[in-house]
Amino acid sequence: MAQKILILGGGFGGMFAARELRKRLGGRAEIEIINNTNYFVFQPLLPEVGAGSITAMHAVSPLRKLLRGVRVRKARISSVDTDRKVVTVFQGVQRRPTEVTYDHLVVALGQGVDLTRTPGLADHALTMKTLDDARRLRAHVLERLEHADITALPEVKREALTFCIVGAGFSGIETAGELGEMIDRALGDYPNIKRSEIRIVLIEFMGRVLAELPETLATYAQKTLEDRGFEVMLNTGVKSATGTSLETTTGEIIGTRTIVATIGNTPSPVVQEMPLETRHGRIAVNRHLQAQGAENVWSLGDCALIPMKEDATERGDFAPPTAQFAVREARCLAQNIEAAIACRPLQPFEYTSQGALASLGAHRGVAEVWGMTFRGYPAWLLWRAYYLSFLPGFRTRITVLLNWFIDGFSRSTVQIRAEDNNGARYVHYRAGDRVFEAGNRSDGVYSVISGAVELRIADPETGEERVSRIGPGEIFGDRVIFGKMQRTGTVRALENTQVLVLRREEVAKIATGFAPFRDYFQRHMKEAYGVEWNPEDGIGPDR
């Protein structure tokens, strides 16, 4: 009877493991991969998607075409029962729970992002992990340029044209470099923005950038970015963030409306809940890529802590979480699963890095290959050639190459995807920050979670100003429920404050379906404004 091999995750580790297993085992095994999307994302190209040098569709490949002979199941993984050898997933439109059995389980779920340790960062920072993240970044940056080109407020313009990237590893450096090139090339379409008004800040907690590369290349990378006008802050972390500022661990407050966080890697919730031994948040495996203490469970990629020698203890004793290593781990894993099925000895994972490359944008890069170092334009060409050859599928390589060719002549500033406008969101303010001013367009109802704000409203007849303090559990901006499109008062934060913002449409929807919420707002509207409010009648009467 054919063995059932189940792979969790469709990233580098999972996709290449499925491909190698199919090559080795053919019809002797039933291979299935579970992923929450039906495509494979070539993550090294995400900074270029975010900067618009290639389109989003050309940084992905359909798993079903890449993995002929492998069953692809688009579903969300709920839990893993290693005793019963069952994985429970939610699939389909109705998200029905479905149990999927296995004989061998391969865990390749990568890592997620957790920014909650830094106040405000999770609510106000963009990330660069997924295709949606890259598309969101491009739309966000173009929105900042659009705003800066028309605003009459110098403070707002400064904040809109200040871009902070947190983390100066490969992802941070490449994101910063591509972002800078995108902005430089777009400025010709924005006559009211000067290059001298652009501020790009790279913030790194360690004492150098690109810690994975030789120091000479890291120094060159930093100098190249600084020569292009970037600011590089080393030995600096982020203390807190709001929608209009970032505070560093050195006490500096940077006015900005764009924070891109390339830090905060964390295990996926599914991995955290698995009954497997973990170390430093990653699945502990032996040198054969078998999970410690679990039968027929294997792991590779970012979610696995893979020793490169016996009695490994130091950071350098373990495989780094890079695509280069994930591909080689996939080959070793497929070989060992085939050997395990045939009751043959397993082979330890052994691999020596062939080098590392990073693009700095603007046709510059750094690279270390087979002990040789390259910098500048040759390194940038080497970076592109390497990743072009690494892309899975001939069609993908051709389309990416065409994208790069066209980008050499022109780059579009069309903002196809608007910024997300979440129905409910948390917003942080620093003491003294303006929340909104009288006359601003109303965007929702605010509920104070922590801190306090001051509301000032001028009487339209006497001009007398009323001042009130609003603290935790209280709301303001609620006149928007009546259809008021402009604010009648001005609100500022009295102290560091967190609020929950609900759009007026969401208030009406929740009130219609949740009786306690409806009762609260009906009572509040009656007491505050003497109005009988019924959410089922719509947003409410104009006043």
C-alpha positions as CSV (number, residue, x, y, z in Angstrom):
1,M,0.0,0.0,0.0
2,A,1.3,3.4,-1.0
3,Q,2.6,5.6,1.9
4,K,0.7,8.9,2.5
5,I,3.2,11.8,2.9
6,L,1.5,15.1,4.1
7,I,3.4,18.4,3.7
8,L,2.3,21.5,5.7
9,G,3.3,24.7,4.0
10,G,3.9,25.8,0.5
11,G,7.0,28.0,0.9
12,F,10.5,27.2,-0.2
13,G,10.9,24.2,2.2
14,G,7.4,22.7,1.6
15,M,7.2,23.2,-2.2
16,F,10.7,21.9,-2.9
17,A,10.2,19.0,-0.5
18,A,7.0,18.0,-2.4
19,R,8.9,18.3,-5.7
20,E,11.8,16.2,-4.6
21,L,9.5,13.5,-3.0
22,R,7.6,13.3,-6.2
23,K,10.8,12.8,-8.2
24,R,12.1,10.1,-5.9
25,L,9.0,8.2,-5.1
26,G,6.7,8.7,-8.1
27,G,3.6,6.6,-7.7
28,R,5.0,4.7,-4.7
29,A,3.7,7.3,-2.4
30,E,0.6,9.6,-2.2
31,I,1.9,13.1,-1.7
32,E,-0.3,16.0,-0.5
33,I,0.6,19.6,0.3
34,I,-1.6,21.9,2.4
35,N,-1.3,25.6,2.1
36,N,-3.5,28.6,2.8
37,T,-3.0,29.9,-0.8
38,N,-2.8,28.0,-4.0
39,Y,0.5,29.6,-5.1
40,F,4.1,29.7,-4.2
41,V,5.6,33.1,-3.3
42,F,9.2,33.7,-4.4
43,Q,10.0,35.9,-1.3
44,P,13.3,37.3,-2.4
45,L,11.4,39.3,-5.0
46,L,8.9,40.8,-2.6
47,P,10.9,44.1,-2.2
48,E,10.7,44.5,-6.0
49,V,7.0,43.9,-5.9
50,G,6.7,46.5,-3.2
51,A,8.7,49.0,-5.3
52,G,6.8,48.2,-8.5
53,S,9.7,46.9,-10.6
54,I,7.8,43.7,-11.2
55,T,4.1,43.0,-10.9
56,A,2.7,41.0,-8.0
57,M,1.5,38.2,-10.3
58,H,5.0,37.5,-11.5
59,A,6.5,36.9,-8.1
60,V,4.2,33.9,-7.6
61,S,3.7,30.5,-9.3
62,P,0.6,28.2,-9.1
63,L,1.4,25.2,-6.9
64,R,-0.7,22.9,-9.0
65,K,1.5,23.6,-12.1
66,L,4.7,23.4,-10.1
67,L,3.8,20.1,-8.4
68,R,2.3,17.8,-11.1
69,G,1.4,14.5,-9.4
70,V,1.1,16.1,-6.0
71,R,-2.3,16.8,-4.5
72,V,-2.7,20.5,-3.5
73,R,-5.2,21.3,-0.8
74,K,-6.0,24.9,-0.2
75,A,-7.0,25.1,3.5
76,R,-6.1,26.5,6.9
77,I,-4.4,24.2,9.3
78,S,-6.1,24.0,12.7
79,S,-4.3,21.3,14.7
80,V,-2.0,18.3,14.5
81,D,-2.5,15.0,16.4
82,T,0.8,13.1,16.2
83,D,-0.6,10.1,18.1
84,R,-3.5,9.5,15.7
85,K,-1.4,10.8,12.7
86,V,-4.2,13.2,11.8
87,V,-4.1,16.9,10.7
88,T,-7.3,18.9,11.1
89,V,-7.9,21.7,8.6
90,F,-10.7,24.1,7.8
91,Q,-11.5,24.2,4.1
92,G,-14.1,25.4,1.6
93,V,-16.4,28.4,1.8
94,Q,-18.1,27.2,5.0
95,R,-14.7,26.3,6.6
96,R,-15.8,22.8,7.5
97,P,-13.3,20.9,9.7
98,T,-11.7,18.0,7.8
99,E,-9.3,15.4,9.1
100,V,-6.4,14.5,6.8
101,T,-4.4,11.4,7.7
102,Y,-0.8,10.7,7.1
103,D,2.0,8.1,7.4
104,H,4.8,10.7,7.2
105,L,4.3,14.4,8.2
106,V,6.5,17.2,6.9
107,V,6.2,20.5,8.7
108,A,7.4,23.5,6.6
109,L,5.3,26.3,7.9
110,G,8.0,29.0,8.0
111,Q,7.6,31.8,10.6
112,G,5.1,34.5,11.2
113,V,5.5,38.1,12.6
114,D,4.9,39.3,16.1
115,L,5.4,43.0,16.7
116,T,3.3,43.2,19.9
117,R,6.3,43.6,22.2
118,T,6.7,47.2,21.0
119,P,3.8,49.5,21.9
120,G,2.0,50.6,18.7
121,L,4.3,48.8,16.2
122,A,1.8,46.0,15.4
123,D,-1.0,48.5,14.7
124,H,1.0,51.0,12.7
125,A,3.9,49.1,10.9
126,L,3.8,47.5,7.5
127,T,5.5,44.1,7.2
128,M,7.2,42.3,4.3
129,K,6.3,38.6,4.6
130,T,3.5,38.0,2.1
131,L,2.4,39.1,-1.4
132,D,-0.3,41.2,0.1
133,D,2.3,42.9,2.3
134,A,4.3,44.0,-0.8
135,R,1.2,45.2,-2.6
136,R,0.1,47.1,0.5
137,L,3.5,48.8,0.8
138,R,3.5,50.1,-2.8
139,A,0.0,51.5,-2.4
140,H,0.9,53.0,1.0
141,V,4.0,54.8,-0.4
142,L,2.2,56.2,-3.4
143,E,-0.6,57.4,-1.1
144,R,2.0,59.3,1.0
145,L,3.5,60.9,-2.1
146,E,0.0,61.9,-3.3
147,H,-0.7,63.4,0.1
148,A,2.6,65.2,0.3
149,D,2.2,66.7,-3.2
150,I,-1.1,68.6,-2.2
151,T,-1.0,69.3,1.5
152,A,-0.5,72.8,2.7
153,L,0.7,71.7,6.2
154,P,4.5,71.6,6.5
155,E,4.3,69.2,9.4
156,V,2.1,66.8,7.6
157,K,4.3,66.9,4.5
158,R,7.4,66.1,6.6
159,E,5.7,63.1,8.2
160,A,4.4,61.9,4.8
161,L,7.9,62.1,3.2
162,T,9.7,60.3,6.1
163,F,10.0,56.5,5.6
164,C,11.4,54.3,8.4
165,I,12.6,50.7,7.8
166,V,13.2,48.7,11.0
167,G,15.8,46.0,10.6
168,A,18.9,46.0,8.4
169,G,19.2,42.4,7.5
170,F,18.7,41.2,3.9
171,S,15.0,42.0,3.9
172,G,15.4,45.4,5.5
173,I,18.3,46.5,3.3
174,E,16.6,45.3,0.1
175,T,13.3,46.8,1.0
176,A,15.0,50.2,1.8
177,G,17.0,50.1,-1.4
178,E,14.1,49.3,-3.6
179,L,11.8,51.8,-1.8
180,G,14.4,54.6,-2.3
181,E,14.7,53.8,-6.0
182,M,10.9,53.8,-6.4
183,I,10.5,57.2,-4.7
184,D,13.4,58.7,-6.7
185,R,11.9,57.5,-10.0
186,A,8.4,58.7,-9.1
187,L,9.3,62.3,-8.1
188,G,9.1,63.4,-11.7
189,D,5.4,63.0,-11.4
190,Y,5.1,65.0,-8.2
191,P,6.1,68.6,-9.0
192,N,5.6,69.8,-5.4
193,I,8.0,67.4,-3.8
194,K,11.8,67.9,-3.8
195,R,14.3,65.1,-3.4
196,S,15.8,67.0,-0.4
197,E,12.4,66.7,1.4
198,I,12.6,62.9,1.3
199,R,13.9,61.2,4.4
200,I,14.5,57.4,4.5
201,V,15.7,56.1,7.9
202,L,17.1,52.5,8.4
203,I,17.0,51.5,12.0
204,E,19.1,48.5,13.2
205,F,19.5,47.2,16.8
206,M,22.9,45.6,16.1
207,G,26.1,47.5,15.5
208,R,26.2,46.8,11.7
209,V,24.0,46.1,8.8
210,L,23.9,42.8,6.9
211,A,25.3,40.7,9.8
212,E,25.3,37.6,7.5
213,L,27.9,39.1,5.1
214,P,31.6,40.0,5.6
215,E,32.1,43.3,7.3
216,T,33.7,44.9,4.2
217,L,30.5,44.3,2.2
218,A,28.3,45.5,5.0
219,T,30.4,48.7,5.2
220,Y,30.1,49.2,1.5
221,A,26.3,48.6,1.6
222,Q,25.9,51.2,4.4
223,K,28.0,53.8,2.6
224,T,26.2,53.2,-0.6
225,L,22.8,53.9,1.0
226,E,24.2,56.9,2.9
227,D,25.6,58.4,-0.3
228,R,22.0,58.1,-1.7
229,G,20.7,60.2,1.2
230,F,19.6,57.4,3.6
231,E,20.1,57.7,7.3
232,V,21.4,54.5,9.0
233,M,20.9,54.3,12.8
234,L,22.9,51.5,14.4
235,N,22.7,50.2,17.9
236,T,19.1,51.5,17.9
237,G,15.8,49.9,18.5
238,V,12.1,51.0,18.4
239,K,10.6,52.0,21.8
240,S,7.1,52.8,20.5
241,A,5.1,53.8,17.4
242,T,2.0,55.8,16.5
243,G,0.3,56.7,13.3
244,T,2.5,59.8,12.9
245,S,5.7,59.0,14.8
246,L,8.3,56.5,15.9
247,E,10.3,56.7,19.1
248,T,13.7,55.0,19.2
249,T,15.4,53.4,22.2
250,T,17.8,56.4,22.2
251,G,14.9,58.8,22.9
252,E,14.6,60.3,19.4
253,I,11.1,60.9,18.1
254,I,10.9,60.7,14.3
255,G,7.8,62.1,12.7
256,T,6.7,59.6,10.1
257,R,3.6,58.1,8.6
258,T,5.4,55.0,7.1
259,I,7.1,52.3,9.3
260,V,8.1,49.1,7.6
261,A,9.1,46.4,10.1
262,T,11.3,43.5,8.8
263,I,11.9,42.2,12.3
264,G,9.7,40.2,14.8
265,N,10.0,36.6,13.4
266,T,7.9,34.2,15.5
267,P,6.7,30.6,15.2
268,S,3.3,30.1,13.5
269,P,0.5,29.4,15.9
270,V,0.1,25.9,14.5
271,V,3.8,25.1,15.3
272,Q,3.5,26.5,18.8
273,E,0.5,24.3,19.6
274,M,2.0,21.1,18.1
275,P,3.1,18.4,20.6
276,L,6.7,18.7,19.4
277,E,9.9,19.7,21.2
278,T,10.9,23.2,20.3
279,R,14.0,25.3,21.0
280,H,14.1,29.1,20.5
281,G,10.6,28.9,19.0
282,R,11.6,26.4,16.3
283,I,11.0,22.6,16.0
284,A,14.0,20.7,17.3
285,V,15.1,18.1,14.7
286,N,18.0,15.8,14.5
287,R,20.6,15.8,11.7
288,H,18.3,13.6,9.6
289,L,15.5,16.3,9.8
290,Q,13.4,14.1,12.0
291,A,11.4,15.9,14.8
292,Q,12.7,15.0,18.2
293,G,10.6,12.4,20.0
294,A,7.9,12.1,17.3
295,E,7.5,9.1,14.9
296,N,7.6,9.9,11.2
297,V,7.4,13.7,11.7
298,W,10.0,15.7,9.8
299,S,10.6,19.4,9.6
300,L,12.7,21.9,7.5
301,G,13.0,25.5,6.6
302,D,12.5,28.5,8.9
303,C,10.3,26.6,11.4
304,A,13.0,24.0,12.1
305,L,16.2,24.2,14.2
306,I,18.5,22.1,12.1
307,P,22.0,21.1,13.6
308,M,24.9,21.1,11.1
309,K,27.1,19.0,13.4
310,E,26.8,16.8,16.5
311,D,26.3,18.5,19.9
312,A,25.4,21.8,18.2
313,T,25.1,24.7,20.6
314,E,26.2,27.9,19.0
315,R,24.1,29.9,16.5
316,G,26.6,29.1,13.7
317,D,26.1,25.3,14.4
318,F,22.6,25.4,12.9
319,A,21.3,25.9,9.4
320,P,20.4,29.5,8.7
321,P,16.7,30.2,7.7
322,T,17.4,31.0,4.0
323,A,15.9,29.8,0.7
324,Q,19.3,28.4,-0.3
325,F,19.4,26.1,2.7
326,A,15.7,25.2,2.5
327,V,16.1,23.9,-1.1
328,R,19.0,21.6,0.0
329,E,17.2,20.6,3.1
330,A,14.3,19.5,0.9
331,R,16.6,17.2,-1.1
332,C,18.0,15.6,2.1
333,L,14.5,15.2,3.6
334,A,13.2,13.5,0.4
335,Q,16.1,11.2,0.4
336,N,15.6,10.2,4.0
337,I,11.9,9.7,3.8
338,E,12.5,7.4,0.8
339,A,15.2,5.6,2.9
340,A,12.9,5.3,5.9
341,I,10.1,3.7,3.8
342,A,12.6,1.2,2.5
343,C,14.1,0.6,6.0
344,R,17.6,1.9,4.8
345,P,20.0,4.1,6.9
346,L,19.3,7.8,6.9
347,Q,21.9,10.5,5.9
348,P,22.7,13.6,8.0
349,F,22.0,17.0,6.4
350,E,25.3,18.5,5.3
351,Y,25.7,21.6,3.2
352,T,28.1,24.5,2.8
353,S,26.7,27.8,1.9
354,Q,27.7,28.9,-1.6
355,G,27.5,32.6,-0.6
356,A,24.9,35.3,-0.1
357,L,23.7,38.3,-2.2
358,A,21.8,41.5,-1.5
359,S,20.4,44.1,-3.8
360,L,20.8,47.7,-2.7
361,G,18.5,49.2,-5.4
362,A,19.6,51.7,-8.0
363,H,21.7,49.0,-9.8
364,R,23.9,48.4,-6.9
365,G,24.4,45.3,-4.8
366,V,26.8,43.2,-2.6
367,A,27.6,39.5,-3.0
368,E,29.9,36.8,-1.6
369,V,30.1,33.7,-3.8
370,W,32.5,30.8,-3.3
371,G,34.7,33.0,-1.1
372,M,34.8,35.8,-3.6
373,T,33.3,39.2,-2.9
374,F,31.5,41.5,-5.4
375,R,30.1,44.9,-5.0
376,G,28.3,47.6,-7.0
377,Y,26.9,47.0,-10.5
378,P,28.5,43.5,-11.0
379,A,27.0,42.3,-7.7
380,W,23.6,43.6,-8.6
381,L,23.8,41.8,-12.0
382,L,24.9,38.6,-10.2
383,W,21.9,39.0,-7.7
384,R,19.5,39.2,-10.6
385,A,21.0,36.3,-12.6
386,Y,21.1,34.1,-9.5
387,Y,17.5,34.6,-8.6
388,L,16.3,34.5,-12.2
389,S,17.8,31.0,-12.5
390,F,16.4,30.1,-9.1
391,L,12.8,30.9,-10.0
392,P,10.6,27.8,-10.4
393,G,9.1,27.4,-13.9
394,F,10.3,28.7,-17.3
395,R,7.3,30.9,-17.8
396,T,7.9,32.7,-14.5
397,R,11.6,33.4,-15.5
398,I,10.5,34.8,-18.8
399,T,7.9,37.1,-17.4
400,V,10.2,38.4,-14.6
401,L,12.9,39.1,-17.2
402,L,10.4,41.0,-19.3
403,N,9.3,43.0,-16.2
404,W,12.9,43.9,-15.5
405,F,13.5,44.9,-19.1
406,I,10.4,47.2,-19.2
407,D,11.3,48.7,-15.8
408,G,14.6,49.8,-17.2
409,F,12.7,52.3,-19.4
410,S,9.8,53.4,-17.2
411,R,8.0,52.6,-14.0
412,S,4.3,53.3,-13.4
413,T,3.0,55.3,-10.4
414,V,-0.6,54.0,-10.9
415,Q,-2.1,53.1,-7.5
416,I,-4.3,50.2,-8.4
417,R,-4.9,48.9,-4.9
418,A,-6.2,51.5,-2.4
419,E,-4.9,51.4,1.2
420,D,-6.8,49.1,3.5
421,N,-9.6,50.8,5.4
422,N,-10.3,48.3,8.2
423,G,-13.7,48.5,9.7
424,A,-12.2,48.2,13.2
425,R,-8.6,49.2,14.0
426,Y,-6.4,50.3,17.0
427,V,-4.7,53.6,16.8
428,H,-2.0,54.9,19.1
429,Y,-1.3,58.6,19.9
430,R,1.5,60.2,21.8
431,A,0.8,62.9,24.4
432,G,0.0,66.1,22.5
433,D,-0.8,64.4,19.2
434,R,-3.8,65.7,17.3
435,V,-6.5,63.1,16.8
436,F,-8.7,65.3,14.6
437,E,-9.7,68.9,14.2
438,A,-13.0,70.7,13.7
439,G,-13.9,70.6,10.0
440,N,-12.0,67.3,9.3
441,R,-13.9,64.6,7.5
442,S,-15.5,62.1,10.0
443,D,-14.0,58.7,9.7
444,G,-15.5,56.8,12.6
445,V,-16.4,56.4,16.3
446,Y,-13.5,56.4,18.8
447,S,-13.5,54.4,22.0
448,V,-10.6,55.1,24.5
449,I,-8.8,51.9,25.5
450,S,-6.1,53.5,27.6
451,G,-4.9,57.1,28.3
452,A,-7.1,60.1,27.9
453,V,-8.0,62.8,25.3
454,E,-9.3,66.3,25.4
455,L,-12.3,67.4,23.4
456,R,-12.9,71.1,22.5
457,I,-16.1,72.2,20.9
458,A,-17.0,75.8,20.2
459,D,-20.7,76.8,20.6
460,P,-21.9,77.9,17.1
461,E,-24.0,80.7,18.6
462,T,-21.9,82.1,21.5
463,G,-18.5,81.0,20.4
464,E,-17.9,79.8,23.9
465,E,-15.6,76.7,24.0
466,R,-16.5,73.7,26.0
467,V,-13.7,71.4,27.1
468,S,-14.1,67.8,28.3
469,R,-11.8,65.0,29.2
470,I,-12.5,61.5,27.8
471,G,-10.9,58.5,29.4
472,P,-10.9,54.7,29.2
473,G,-14.3,53.2,28.3
474,E,-15.7,56.4,27.0
475,I,-16.4,57.3,23.3
476,F,-16.1,60.4,21.1
477,G,-16.7,61.2,17.5
478,D,-20.1,59.6,17.7
479,R,-21.9,62.3,15.8
480,V,-20.7,60.4,12.7
481,I,-23.5,57.9,13.3
482,F,-26.0,60.7,12.4
483,G,-24.3,61.1,9.0
484,K,-22.2,64.1,10.0
485,M,-19.4,64.2,7.4
486,Q,-17.4,66.9,9.2
487,R,-16.1,67.0,12.8
488,T,-17.5,69.7,15.0
489,G,-14.7,69.6,17.6
490,T,-11.0,69.2,18.0
491,V,-9.5,66.3,19.9
492,R,-5.9,65.9,21.2
493,A,-4.2,63.3,23.3
494,L,-3.5,64.4,26.9
495,E,-1.2,61.4,27.4
496,N,0.0,58.4,25.5
497,T,-3.3,56.9,24.3
498,Q,-4.7,53.9,22.5
499,V,-8.2,54.0,20.9
500,L,-10.4,51.7,19.0
501,V,-11.9,53.2,15.8
502,L,-15.1,51.8,14.3
503,R,-16.4,53.1,11.0
504,R,-20.0,54.3,11.2
505,E,-21.1,51.5,8.9
506,E,-19.6,48.9,11.2
507,V,-21.3,50.5,14.2
508,A,-24.7,50.1,12.5
509,K,-23.9,46.5,11.5
510,I,-22.8,45.4,14.9
511,A,-25.7,47.2,16.6
512,T,-28.1,45.4,14.3
513,G,-26.8,42.0,15.2
514,F,-25.6,42.4,18.8
515,A,-28.2,43.5,21.3
516,P,-25.9,44.7,24.1
517,F,-24.0,46.9,21.7
518,R,-27.3,48.3,20.3
519,D,-28.7,48.9,23.8
520,Y,-25.6,50.8,24.8
521,F,-25.6,53.1,21.8
522,Q,-29.4,53.7,21.9
523,R,-29.0,54.7,25.6
524,H,-26.0,56.9,24.8
525,M,-27.7,58.7,21.9
526,K,-30.7,59.4,24.0
527,E,-28.7,60.8,26.9
528,A,-26.2,62.7,24.9
529,Y,-28.3,64.0,22.0
530,G,-32.0,63.3,22.9
531,V,-32.3,61.1,19.8
532,E,-34.1,57.8,19.4
533,W,-31.6,55.8,17.3
534,N,-32.5,52.7,15.4
535,P,-29.5,51.1,13.5
536,E,-31.9,49.1,11.2
537,D,-33.0,52.5,9.7
538,G,-29.5,53.1,8.5
539,I,-26.8,55.3,9.8
540,G,-29.2,57.8,11.3
541,P,-30.7,61.2,10.6
542,D,-28.5,64.1,9.5
543,R,-28.2,66.8,12.2
